[in-house]
């Protein structure tokens, strides 16, 4: 059944919060504001195995804005880029693309009322079984959609009797897919939590009640209510353990609400600022859920491994590999503690390598119901004086949980992939980089498999204090029984930062 969910209230609330953030930004004591202009001209040769060949010129102009604030009553970051694109042959010949990554936390009333918000805009696949293209490709892809997400959460914190910390939180979020209703949804809810006030004590406790409702424009409304009691034990200075139990009431896996008992255990081990291991295991209505996060950093290299099995509420159902920007930001956290200074260093390093900080390494695909997603990802980054390297590998299985879906719609989507990037600084002003990636989607009983492989080689030259020019050559091969193709592209870019 087609229904329009109330998306406007959530988006309006976030817009008001964003305006308030902009007005309060000047109160921050440490901030950075920068702008940029990227211009690109590409010549693409696309050969479809079905017999249709095409070559065209593609021009792109991308003004961008970056804000960073890490102190004061408003903290957060905003990175936005608007691409104006013109093609010589394909229709539509003109197109605009948005890219956004923003988050903030504001202290509205000192020590009591806070406001948290996030927003993203990224390109994703409408279907994992449709036409796929490389993230740097500007060729028209009817299966690629622009997906925007926004969330806002006011939080009220206080102390009861000098011994109990209380927190009340309301949440509202929305997902919107440009040009279609597929995947559009709103989620509203709230939570109330009580916990022991003094952290780091031998024994701690917590009580939590949470409720959330997800409403898809194409689909039905589902609701989940949970209550949990948590007991924590600080085994030593580096290791903490938790145990929890409670109830969960939901109408996702059932047409009528059903109540089940839940339990879980967790461990957090942090022997040094460079090493962390966090493990959680829960028994819930869909079976066993878990999350594992491991991080290890050395002076020049960092490793990250994560695995999880949990529900997803739309906006992207696959593993999203970390960008090189995120890897370098995490790797340099100990060497450059100031986030603003670290951000400036990382962006300068990526500019020398010709890497776009906002580029999505591997797009996800749009979900149209509450789903169960199992994700595994490994990342490695190494930064030398002249040579840098990063590699990522991932695998995911996504399955619809909504009992109202048909058997075909609930079939699991299995994807895996890997990517690598290596850059070498030839001189203080020039560098050479190469990258490669592969993304595979397995077949189901009704959908064919596909396989996208892409490789690129680029040369970047710093022609001014804040200006870089680069030349990139890319070759991609997409294997599929529906719409296979081969693509070769040559792209010249001019990037200016202000």
C-alpha positions in Angstrom: 0.0 0.0 0.0 1.3 3.4 -1.0 1.3 6.0 1.9 3.1 9.2 2.5 4.8 9.3 5.9 5.1 12.6 7.7 8.7 13.4 6.6 8.3 17.2 6.8 8.3 17.6 10.6 11.6 15.8 11.0 13.3 17.6 8.1 11.9 21.0 9.3 13.2 20.3 12.8 16.6 19.5 11.5 16.6 22.6 9.3 15.8 24.7 12.4 18.6 23.0 14.3 21.0 23.6 11.5 20.1 27.3 11.5 20.6 27.4 15.2 24.0 25.7 14.8 25.1 28.2 12.2 24.1 31.1 14.4 25.9 29.6 17.4 29.0 28.5 15.5 30.8 31.8 16.2 30.6 31.0 20.0 33.1 28.2 19.5 36.6 29.1 20.7 38.3 26.7 18.2 36.9 26.6 14.7 37.9 26.3 11.1 36.0 27.3 8.0 37.2 26.5 4.5 35.8 26.5 1.0 36.8 24.8 -2.2 36.1 24.7 -5.9 36.7 21.5 -7.9 36.5 21.5 -11.7 36.7 18.2 -13.7 36.6 17.4 -17.4 36.3 13.7 -18.4 36.3 11.8 -21.7 34.5 8.5 -21.2 34.4 5.6 -23.7 31.6 3.2 -22.7 31.3 -0.2 -24.6 28.2 -2.2 -23.8 28.5 -5.9 -24.7 24.9 -5.7 -26.1 26.3 -3.8 -29.1 25.8 -0.1 -28.1 29.0 1.9 -27.8 29.3 5.5 -26.8 31.9 8.2 -26.1 31.2 11.6 -24.5 32.7 14.6 -22.7 31.5 15.2 -19.1 32.2 18.5 -17.3 31.8 18.9 -13.5 32.0 22.0 -11.2 31.8 21.3 -7.5 31.8 24.2 -5.0 32.3 22.9 -1.4 32.2 24.1 2.2 33.8 22.6 5.3 33.1 23.7 9.0 34.9 22.3 12.0 34.3 23.1 15.7 35.8 21.1 18.6 35.3 23.4 21.6 32.7 25.7 23.1 28.9 25.0 23.4 28.6 23.9 19.8 30.8 21.1 18.5 30.7 19.2 15.3 31.6 19.3 11.6 30.0 19.9 8.3 31.3 18.9 4.8 29.1 19.8 1.8 29.7 19.7 -1.9 27.3 20.6 -4.8 28.2 19.1 -8.2 26.9 20.8 -11.4 27.3 18.2 -14.2 27.0 18.5 -18.0 27.2 15.6 -20.5 27.7 15.9 -24.2 25.6 12.9 -25.3 23.7 11.1 -22.6 20.2 12.2 -21.4 19.7 13.9 -19.1 22.6 16.1 -20.2 22.5 18.3 -17.1 22.4 17.0 -13.5 23.1 18.3 -10.0 24.5 16.0 -7.2 24.7 16.7 -3.5 27.2 15.3 -1.0 26.9 16.0 2.7 28.3 14.7 5.9 27.4 16.7 9.0 27.1 16.1 12.8 26.9 18.4 15.8 26.3 18.4 19.5 25.1 21.6 21.1 24.8 22.5 24.8 21.6 24.5 24.9 21.4 24.7 28.7 24.7 24.2 30.5 25.0 20.7 32.0 21.3 19.9 31.4 19.9 20.3 27.9 21.8 19.1 24.8 20.9 18.8 21.1 22.5 16.2 18.8 22.0 16.0 15.1 23.4 14.3 11.9 22.7 14.6 8.2 24.1 12.8 5.2 23.6 12.9 1.4 25.2 10.2 -0.7 24.8 8.2 -3.9 23.5 4.7 -3.4 22.2 1.9 -5.7 18.4 1.7 -5.9 18.9 -2.1 -6.3 22.0 -4.2 -5.6 21.1 -6.3 -8.6 20.9 -3.4 -11.1 23.5 -1.5 -13.0 26.6 -0.6 -10.9 29.3 1.9 -11.6 32.5 3.1 -10.0 32.2 5.8 -7.4 34.4 8.2 -9.5 32.3 7.6 -12.7 30.1 10.5 -13.9 28.3 8.4 -16.5 24.5 8.3 -16.2 23.3 5.4 -14.1 19.5 5.0 -13.8 20.1 2.6 -10.9 22.0 5.2 -8.8 19.9 7.4 -6.5 20.7 10.3 -4.2 19.7 9.4 -0.6 19.5 11.9 2.2 19.2 11.2 5.9 18.6 13.6 8.8 18.2 13.1 12.5 17.8 15.3 15.5 17.7 14.3 19.2 17.2 16.6 22.2 18.7 15.2 25.4 17.9 16.2 29.0 20.4 15.1 31.6 20.4 15.6 35.4 21.4 14.1 38.7 18.8 12.7 41.2 19.8 12.7 44.9 23.5 13.2 44.1 23.8 9.5 43.3 21.8 8.7 40.1 22.2 10.1 36.6 19.0 10.5 34.6 18.7 11.0 30.9 15.6 11.6 28.8 16.0 11.6 25.0 13.7 12.1 22.0 14.7 11.1 18.5 13.3 11.9 15.0 14.9 10.9 11.8 14.0 10.8 8.1 15.3 9.0 5.0 14.5 10.5 1.5 15.4 9.0 -1.9 15.5 11.6 -4.6 13.0 11.0 -7.4 11.3 7.9 -5.9 9.4 6.8 -2.8 11.5 3.6 -2.5 13.2 3.5 0.9 11.6 6.7 2.2 10.8 6.5 5.9 10.6 8.3 9.2 11.5 7.1 12.6 10.4 8.6 15.9 11.0 7.5 19.4 12.3 8.2 22.9 14.2 6.7 25.8 14.6 7.1 29.5 17.7 6.0 31.3 18.9 5.9 35.0 22.4 4.9 36.0 24.9 5.0 38.8 26.5 8.5 38.9 30.2 7.8 39.5 31.9 6.2 36.6 34.9 3.9 37.1 33.6 2.3 40.3 33.9 -1.4 40.8 30.2 -2.1 40.4 27.8 0.0 38.2 24.1 -0.4 37.2 21.7 1.1 34.7 17.9 0.9 33.8 16.7 1.8 30.3 13.3 2.0 28.6 13.2 2.8 24.9 10.5 3.0 22.2 10.8 3.6 18.4 8.4 3.6 15.5 9.4 3.2 11.8 7.0 4.3 9.1 7.9 3.5 5.4 6.1 5.4 2.7 5.9 2.1 0.7 5.1 -0.4 3.4 3.7 -0.5 6.9 4.5 1.0 10.3 6.4 -1.1 12.8 7.1 -0.5 16.4 9.7 -1.8 18.9 9.7 -1.2 22.7 12.5 -2.4 24.9 13.3 -2.4 28.6 16.7 -3.3 30.0 18.6 -3.6 33.3 22.4 -3.5 33.1 25.0 -4.5 35.7 28.6 -3.5 35.1 31.9 -4.7 36.7 35.3 -2.9 36.4 37.5 -5.9 36.4 40.7 -3.8 36.3 41.8 -0.5 34.9 41.7 -1.7 31.3 38.8 -4.2 31.3 35.1 -3.7 32.0 32.4 -6.3 31.8 28.6 -5.9 31.5 25.5 -8.2 31.7 22.0 -7.2 30.8 18.5 -8.5 30.7 15.0 -7.3 29.8 12.1 -7.5 27.4 11.3 -6.6 23.8 7.9 -6.0 22.2 7.7 -5.7 18.4 5.5 -6.2 15.4 8.3 -6.5 12.8 8.6 -10.3 12.7 4.9 -10.7 13.7 1.7 -9.1 12.4 0.6 -8.5 15.9 2.9 -7.2 18.7 4.8 -10.0 20.5 6.8 -9.8 23.7 10.0 -11.7 24.2 12.7 -11.9 26.9 16.2 -10.6 26.0 19.7 -11.0 27.5 23.2 -9.8 26.7 26.8 -9.6 27.8 29.6 -7.3 26.8 33.3 -6.6 27.4 35.4 -3.5 26.7 39.2 -3.9 26.8 41.5 -0.9 26.3 45.0 -1.6 27.4 46.5 1.5 25.8 45.3 4.7 23.9 46.3 2.9 20.7 44.5 -0.4 21.3 40.8 -1.2 21.8 38.6 -4.3 21.7 34.9 -4.1 22.3 32.5 -7.1 22.2 28.8 -7.4 22.7 26.4 -10.4 22.4 22.6 -10.2 22.7 19.7 -12.6 22.3 16.8 -10.7 20.7 13.6 -11.4 18.8 15.5 -12.1 15.5 18.0 -14.4 17.2 21.6 -13.7 18.2 22.9 -10.2 17.6 26.4 -9.2 18.2 29.0 -6.4 17.6 32.8 -6.7 17.6 35.1 -3.7 17.2 38.9 -4.0 17.2 41.4 -1.1 16.6 45.2 -1.0 16.8 47.4 1.9 15.9 51.1 2.3 15.5 53.0 5.5 14.7 52.6 5.0 11.0 49.9 2.4 10.5 46.4 1.5 11.8 44.2 -1.6 11.7 40.4 -1.7 12.2 38.1 -4.7 12.3 34.4 -4.7 12.9 31.6 -7.3 12.8 28.0 -6.9 13.6 24.6 -8.5 13.3 21.7 -6.1 14.0 18.6 -4.5 12.5 18.7 -1.7 9.8 15.9 0.8 9.3 16.7 2.0 5.7 19.0 4.3 4.0 21.7 1.8 3.1 21.9 -2.0 3.6 25.5 -2.8 2.9 28.8 -2.4 4.5 30.3 1.1 3.9 34.1 0.9 3.8 35.9 3.6 5.6 37.2 6.4 3.4 40.9 7.2 3.4 40.0 10.5 5.2 38.4 8.5 8.1 41.3 6.1 8.3 43.9 8.9 8.4 41.9 10.8 11.0 41.8 7.8 13.3 45.4 6.9 12.7 46.8 10.4 13.5 44.6 10.8 16.6 47.5 10.2 19.0 50.1 12.2 17.0 47.8 15.2 16.3 45.4 15.4 19.3 43.7 18.6 18.1 40.9 17.5 15.7 40.9 20.8 13.8 44.7 20.7 13.2 44.4 17.0 12.3 41.6 17.7 9.9 43.7 20.3 8.1 46.7 18.0 7.8 44.6 15.1 6.5 42.8 17.2 3.9 46.2 18.6 2.7 47.6 15.1 2.4 44.5 13.8 0.5 44.8 16.9 -1.8 48.4 16.0 -2.6 47.2 12.4 -3.4 44.3 13.7 -5.6 41.7 12.0 -3.3 38.3 13.5 -2.7 37.4 13.5 1.0 33.7 13.3 0.3 33.9 10.5 -2.3 32.1 7.3 -1.3 34.3 4.3 -1.7 31.4 1.9 -2.2 27.8 2.9 -2.3 25.1 1.0 -0.4 21.6 0.1 -1.6 18.2 1.4 -0.5 16.2 -0.6 1.9 12.4 -0.6 1.9 11.7 -2.4 5.2 13.3 -3.1 8.6 16.0 -5.6 7.8 18.6 -7.8 9.5 22.1 -7.0 8.4 25.3 -9.0 9.1 28.4 -7.0 8.4 32.2 -7.7 8.5 34.9 -5.3 7.6 38.7 -5.0 7.9 40.7 -1.9 7.1 44.4 -1.1 7.1 46.2 2.2 6.5 49.9 3.0 6.4 51.3 6.5 6.1 55.0 7.0 5.4 57.1 10.0 4.6 56.6 9.5 0.8 54.5 6.3 0.5 51.0 5.8 1.8 48.7 2.7 1.5 45.2 1.7 2.5 43.2 -1.5 2.0 39.7 -2.6 2.9 37.8 -5.8 2.7 34.1 -6.4 3.6 31.2 -8.8 3.4 27.5 -8.3 4.2 24.3 -10.3 4.3 21.0 -8.3 4.4 17.6 -9.9 4.8 14.1 -8.3 5.2 12.6 -8.9 8.7 9.1 -7.6 8.0 6.7 -10.5 8.1 4.4 -8.7 5.6 7.0 -9.1 2.9 6.8 -12.0 0.4 9.3 -14.8 0.4 11.1 -13.4 -2.7 11.4 -9.9 -1.0 12.9 -11.5 2.1 15.6 -13.4 0.3 19.1 -12.4 1.7 21.3 -10.1 -0.4 24.9 -11.3 -0.1 27.7 -8.8 -1.1 31.5 -8.8 -0.7 34.3 -6.6 -1.9 37.7 -5.2 -1.4 39.6 -2.1 -2.4 43.2 -0.7 -2.1 44.9 2.7 -2.7 48.6 3.4 -2.8 50.1 6.9 -3.2 53.8 7.9 -3.7 55.1 11.5 -3.3 57.5 12.1 -6.2 58.5 15.5 -5.0 57.3 18.1 -2.5 54.6 19.2 -5.0 53.8 16.1 -7.0 52.5 12.6 -6.3 51.4 9.4 -8.1 48.6 7.2 -6.9 46.9 3.9 -8.0 43.7 2.3 -6.7 41.6 -0.8 -7.4 38.3 -2.2 -6.2 35.9 -5.0 -6.7 32.3 -5.3 -5.6 30.4 -8.6 -6.0 26.7 -9.4 -5.4 25.6 -13.1 -5.4 22.6 -14.4 -7.3 19.3 -15.2 -5.6 16.4 -17.5 -6.9 15.0 -14.6 -8.9 17.9 -12.1 -9.4 21.2 -12.5 -11.3 24.6 -11.9 -9.8 26.9 -9.0 -10.8 30.6 -8.1 -10.5 32.1 -4.7 -10.8 35.9 -4.3 -11.1 37.6 -0.9 -11.4 41.2 0.3 -11.5 42.7 3.8 -11.8 46.0 5.7 -12.0 46.4 9.4 -11.2 49.1 12.1 -11.2 48.7 15.2 -9.0 50.7 18.4 -9.1 50.5 21.3 -6.6 50.6 24.3 -8.9 49.8 26.9 -6.1 49.7 27.2 -2.4 46.1 26.1 -2.4 45.6 24.8 -5.9 46.2 21.2 -7.2 45.9 19.8 -10.7 45.5 16.1 -11.5 45.1 13.7 -14.4 43.3 10.4 -13.8 42.9 7.3 -16.0 40.2 4.7 -15.0 39.1 1.4 -16.5 36.0 -0.5 -15.2 34.4 -3.8 -16.1 30.9 -4.7 -15.1 29.8 -8.3 -15.5 26.1 -9.1 -15.4 23.6 -11.0 -17.5 21.3 -7.9 -17.6 23.5 -4.9 -18.6 27.3 -5.6 -18.8 29.7 -3.0 -20.0 33.3 -1.9 -20.2 34.3 1.8 -19.5 37.5 3.7 -20.0 37.8 7.3 -18.8 40.4 10.1 -18.7 39.7 12.9 -16.3 41.6 16.2 -15.8 40.9 18.1 -12.5 41.7 21.5 -11.0 41.0 21.8 -7.2 41.2 25.1 -5.3 40.9 25.6 -1.6 40.2 29.0 0.1 
